[in-house]
Amino acid sequence: MRFLSIIEAKRDGEKLSSEQIKQVVAACTAGQIPDYQLAAFLMAVHFSGLDPAETRALTLAMRDSGDVLQFPPEERPLVDKHSTGGIGDKVSLPLAPLLACLGFRVPMISGRGLGITGGTLDKLDSIPGFSTALSAQRITEVVQDVGCVICGQTERMVPADRILYSLRDVTGTVPSIPLIVSSILSKKLAEGLEALVLDVKFGPAAFMPTLEKARELAVALVSLGNDCGVNTRALLTKMDTPLGRAAGNWLEIKEAVRALEPATKGIEQGIIARHKSDTRRSTLSGPDDLQELVVACAAQLLVQTKRAKSEEEARRQAQACLKSGRPRKKWDEMLTAQGADLEAFNRKLTKDHTAPVVVEIQAEKPGFISRCDAKIIGEIIRDLGGGRVTKESVLNYDVGVDRLIKPGEPMEPGQVLARIHAADAGQAELAKKRMLHAIDFSNRPPPAAPLVQETV
C-alpha cells in the first residue's frame, strides 16, 4: 500500500474502496503509518467526508482491528446504551443495573471525560476499590453472572480507534460525523450487541450545538448500526442545563445511587417536577430528569427487543422495576464483582460531602430560575479539578456542584441555589462568583420544553 496516494485520493474527494480502508486500518494498528500521515488522512476525511459505504468499511475494519467480545447464546439479549456526553450525565450508572433486572445482559464499555464532559469511568474511579480495567474474559464472566458490567475497553479491543482518536483530538478533526460514527459504533459492535440505544445530546454543553446537527449524527449512527446487524435507535436530548442536581465525579455517583433507591418517606425535600404549581411527584429519590432519561432508554430497548409491545407498556415495566429496589441490589452485585470495597463505599455514601470546603449559593430575591448554563458549570467543575485540562491531569473526584436548582423552579430569599464542593476556600469563592453568571432569574417560569426532543 502506498499511503500517500490514499491521502491524495481522499483529499481530492475520491471514494476509497473497502479494501483500501481495511489496509489503512491494518497498517495504522501495526504502527506502520507515521502520525503526520495519519493526521493528513484524518484532515482529508474531515473536509471531503466519507459516504455510507466508506463509513461502514471503516467501522467494521476498526472493530476487527482487535478482540470482539464473545458471549454464549441464551435468552437474555445483549444490549447497551451510548451517550455523546454532557454535564451531569450519569444515566449509564443506574441504567446498567436496571437493564440487568429487566432481563438483559449489558456489557457496557465506557470512556473517560474529555474537556468539560464527564466520563463514566472517572465517576466509577471515585468508588473505593472499584476496577474499570477488566480482561475480556472477566467482562464476559461478570456479564453472565451479574447481568451487567461497566468498564473500559481492553488493550486489545478496537486498538485502531484508540490511535485515531488520540490524533483527532489534537488535529481539530473530532467534529467529522463519519469519524464520530466509526469511533462510536466500532466499540459497540465489538461488544457483540443485539440492540443499542443512543443518547445524542445537543445544546451549549453538548458536542452537537443544534438539534439539526444532532439529528444528522443520530441518523448516521442509527442507519449504520442497523446496517451492521444491531437494532439501533437514538434519542435526541437537550443539554442546556446539567442533568440531575449534581455534577462532579463522586457527587454524581451519590445521585445515581439515590435514583435507584425507592423513597421511604415520600418525596425527598426539594425534588419537584417542574415548579411549585406542578403537583406531580416522583416516587423515587432521584431527580425527575435523570429518572426520565433512564426510563426512556430502558423503554426503548424493551421495545427494540420486542419485550414490550408499545413504548407506553415499556415505560411502565421500566418504572415499576426501578421502583422495586432490585436495581439497587444489582448495583451492589456489580460493584462487588468489579472489586469494590462495599463497606467503604456505603460509609462514603453516608457523608454529606467529601471535599474539604463546601460553599452554598443562596437566592437574594423571590422569582423563578430561567437559565442554568451547563457549559459554564462544566467549565467550573473542570477548573476545580474535576475534569481534565491535559491527558496527564490528575482528577479530584470529590469536587463539583450539587443541590442545583433547575430552570422553571421557584426560589425564595435565602433558598440554596447550589453548593460548591472545592479543595480550598479560594477555589470555592472563585467558583461561586462564576456560578452566579451561569444562573438567570425571572418573575415567571420559562416555557417548559421536553427533555427528549425526538426519537430516530
N, C-alpha and C positions, 0 to 999 in steps of 0.2 A: 504494500500500500504506500502510495506517495501522498502523505497527508496534506502537503501544501496544495495539491490540485483539488482536494476536497474543500479546503478553506476557500480557495478561489471560486469554486463552483457555487458554494453556498453564498459567498459574497455577491456573486452576480445573479443571485435569485434562482439558480438551477435546482431541480429536485434531485435529492440523493436516493439511491436505491437502498433497499433493506440490507443488502449485503455490505454496501459501503458503511452504513451506520453500525452494523454489527462489528465490522473491522475497527471502526473508530473506538467503540466502547471496549473491545477486547484489548486494543493497544493502550488505551488510557488506563485500564485496570492493571495491565502488566508494567506500567511505568515507562512505556516506550515512546511517549509523546511529551516533549518539554512543555512546561507550564505556559510559556509565551505563545506557543502554537495553539494549545487548548484554549487559552484566553481569546486568541484571534477567532477561533472557530465559534466560541460562545457569542462573541460580539456579532459575527456574521449571522448566526441564528437569530440573535436579538433583533437585528434590522431586517433580515429577509424572511424570517419566520420558518415554520415547518408546517406542511399540510398534514391532514389527519393520518395518512399512511406513514409519513415520516415520523410523526409523533408516536404512533403505535410501535413502529420498529425500534425507536429509541427507548421507549418504556420497557418493552419486552427484553431488549438487549441488556438494559441496566438491571432488570430483575434477575436475569440469568447470569449476571456477572459474579454472582456468589451463591450462597446457600439459600434454598427455599424451604420453609418450614413444612414438615410432613406430619399430618395427624391421621390417626386411624379413622376409618369411616364409621359413623354412628348417627343416631337420630338428632343429636344436638347440632344445629347449624353453626358454622364458623362465621362470625360477624365482627365488625369493628366500626369505629367512628373516627373521623379525622376533622380537625378544625384548622382553618387558616390562621387562627391566632388573634388574641385580643387581650384587653386588660381585665383582670379578674376572671378570666375564662377557665373555670375549674370543672367544667362539665364532665370530662373524662373520669374524674375521680369517683363521683357517686354512680356514674353511668355503668362502669365496668361491672361492679358487683350487682347492680340492678339487673343487667342483662343476663348475668350468670344465674340469678334467681328466676329469671323468666324462661330458662331452658336453653340458653345459648352457650357456646364456647367463644371466649373473647381473647385472642392473642394480640393485645393492644401494644404495638410498638410505637413509642412516643419519642419526642425530641426535647431539646433544651431551649431556653429562651434566646431570642435574638433581638438586639436593640431594646425597645421598651416592652416587647411582647414577652410575657412569661412563658416558661416551658414546664410541661407536666413533670419531667424528670427532676427539675430543680425543686419543685414543690415536694416531691416524694423524698428527695435527699434530706429534707428537714425532719424526717421521721427517724428516731434513733434505731440504727442497725439495718434499716431497710436497704436492700440491694436492687439497683436497677440494671446491673450488669450480669446477665444470665446467659448461659450457653444455650444453644438451640435445643439440646436435649432437655435441659431444665425448664425451658419455656414450655415445651410440649408436656412435660410431666405436670407442671403446675396447672396448665390449662385443662388437662384431662382430669386431674384430681379435684381442683378447686372450682374450675369453670372460667376463671379469668386471671390474667396477668397484665401488669403494666410495667414495661421495661424498655430499655434502649435496644437498638439493633445490634446484633453481634458483629464482631470484626469481619466475619465472613458473609454477612448479609448486605447485599447491594453496595459493594465497595465502590463501584463506579459513581454512584450518586454522591458518596462522601467526598470523592476527589473533585467532581464537577461543581458541587455546591460550594465548597470552600473557595473555588475560583470565582464563581458567580458573585459571591458576597463581596469580593474585593475588586471586581471589574465592572460593576454597575450593570450587570445583566440579570439580576434577580427578577425584575418585573416581566420577563418574557413568558407569556402564557404557555407555549409549548414546553419550555423548560420547567415551569412550575408543575404542569400536568405530569410530565415524565418523572419528576422528582417525587411527587406525592404518590402516584399510582405504582411506581416500581417497587416502593417499600410495602405498600398494601397488598400488591399481587404476590409478593414474596411471603406473605402470611398464609397463603392458600385459602383465601376467604370465599364464602358463598354470597355474602351480602355486605354492603358498605353504605353508611350514611355519612354525608359530608356537611359540615357547618361552614359555609362560605360567608365570611363577615365583610361588612362594608361600613365606611364612615371614617371620621377623623383619626381614630386609633387603629384602623384596620389596614391590612395590606392593600386591599382594593378600596379606593376612596369613594366610589359611587356605586349605586345599585346596578347601573348599566355594566360597569366593569366586572362587578361580582357575578352578574348573570352570565357574561361572556365566559368567565373562568368556570363557572358551575356547569354550563352546557358542555364545554370541552371535557371536563372531568367525567361527567355522567355518561356522555357519549362513548368515550374511550373505555371507561370502566365496564360498561355493558358489553361493548365490543370484545373485551378480553375475557368475558365469561363471568363477571362479578355483577350481581344485581346491585346497581348503584343509583342512589338518589341524593339530592342536595337541598339543604335548607339555606335560604339567604336571610341572614340575621343582622340586625343593627348593632354597630359598635361605636356609638357616640358617647355612651356613658358606661362605666365599668359594670360587668356582670356580677350581680350579687352586691353585698355590702362590705366586702373585704378584698383587698388586692395586696399581694406580697406573699412569699412562698409559704411560711408556716401559717399565717393568718388565713390563707385560702384552704389549707388542709383542715383547719378547725371548722371553717364554714362548710366544707364539703361533708365532714362528718355530721354536722348538725342537720344537713339536708337529708341524711339517712336515718335520723332519729325521730320517731313519732313524738309529737309534743304530748307531754303527760299532763300539763296543766293549761290546756287551751293554747291560744296563740301566744308566741313569745312576744314580750313587750317591744313595741317599735316596729314589728314586721307587719306591714299592712299592704293591701293590694295596689292601690294607685294613690288615693288621697283620702282624707278623713271622711268625706261624704260617701265613700265606697264601702259598703258593709260586707263585702266578700272577705273571707278569712281563710288562710291556709290551715290545713290540719297537720302540717309538718313544721319542724323548727326552722328550716332554711328559708332564704329569701324567695319570693314568688318568681322572679325572673329566672333564677337558677333552676328551680324546680320545673318551671315551664319548659325550659330548653332540654333538660334531662328527659322529661316525659315525652317531649316531641321527638327526640332522637330514638328513644326506645320504641315509640309507637310506629315510627317509620320502618324500623327493622322488623317489627312484628307483622306489618302489612307486606313488606317485601318478601318475607319468608313464608307468607300465607299462614301464619299462626294467628292472624286475626282477619276477619272478613272486611272490616272497614277501619278507617282511621279513628272514628269515634270509639269503637269497641276496643281498639288497640290502646287508646289513651286510658280507658277505664282499667284495662288489665295492668298497664304500667303504673298508674296512680295507686291502685289497690296494693300492688306488690311493694311499692315504695313506702306506703303507709304501714305495711305489716311488720317492719323491723327486721325482716330476714336479710335484706341487703346490708344492713349494719353488721350483722354477724358474718356475712360473707366477706365484708371488708376486712374484718379481723382475721379471717381464714387466709385471705390473700396476703395480708401483712406478715403473718406468721410463716407462710410458705416462702416468702421472699426475705426472710431473715430478720424481720423487725423485732425489737425488744418491746413486746406488747405492754408489759408493766410500765416501762419507762414512757412509752407513748401515751398511755392513759393518764399517767401523772402529769405529763406535759399539757395534756388537754385541759386539765383542771385549772391551770394557771390563767389568770386574766390576761397576762402578757409575759413575753419572754425577752423583749427588748429592754435595755436599761432605762430608757426615757419614753414616757407616753404623754402627749400633749393633746388636749381637747380643743376643737374649734367650735365656738358657740355662736348661735344666731343673736343678732343685736336688735332685730325688729320682727314683727309678725309678717307673714306672707307665704309664698309658695316657692319651691325650688323650680327654676325654669331651665337650668343647664347645670350639668355636672360633667365636665370635659374629661373624657377618658384619656386623651392624648397627653394632656398636662399632668394628670395623675400618674400615668405610666412613666413619664419623664422624672417626676418627683421620686417615685419608688426606685427607679434605676439609680438616681443620684444619691439616694440614701444608702445604696449598696445592695439593693435587692435585685438588680439586673446587671448585665454585662456592658462595660464600655469597650473592652477588648476581649479576645478569646481567652486571655490569661486571667481575666478578672476573677477574684475570689468573692463569692456571694456571701452576704449577711442574710441568713434565712429568716431572721426574726423581725426585720424592719418591714414597714408597709403602712397601709391605711385600713381602718375598719370602722364599724358603726356609721357607714356612709349613708347619708340621706339621699333619696332618689328624686329625679325630676317628677314634678306633679304632687309631691308630698308637702303637707303644711308644716310650718315652723312657728315657734313662739320664742320670744326673747329668752335667752339662756339655754335653749334646746341645743343638744350636741348635734352638729352637722357632720362631724367626722373626728376620728382620733388618729394622730400621727404616732407611729412607733419608730423610734430612732436610736442610733448608737450613742448620741450625746445631745445635750441641751442645745448646742449651737446648730446642729443639723435639724433638730426638731423645730426650732423657731424659724429657720430659713424655709423649711418645708411648709410650715403653717402659713407664712406670707404668700408662698406660691399657690397654695391650695385655695386661698381666697380669690385668686384670679381664675380658678377653674370652676367656681360656683357662681351662678347668677340667680337673682331673686326677682319675683314679680308679685303683683297684687292678686293675680288669679292663676290657677293651674294652667299649664300649657296643654294644647290638644294631645290626647293620648294616641300613640302610634303602636301597632303590634310589633312585638319583638321579632317574630318570624314573618318576613315580608312576602316571601314566595317559596314555593317548592318546585324544584326542577327534576 
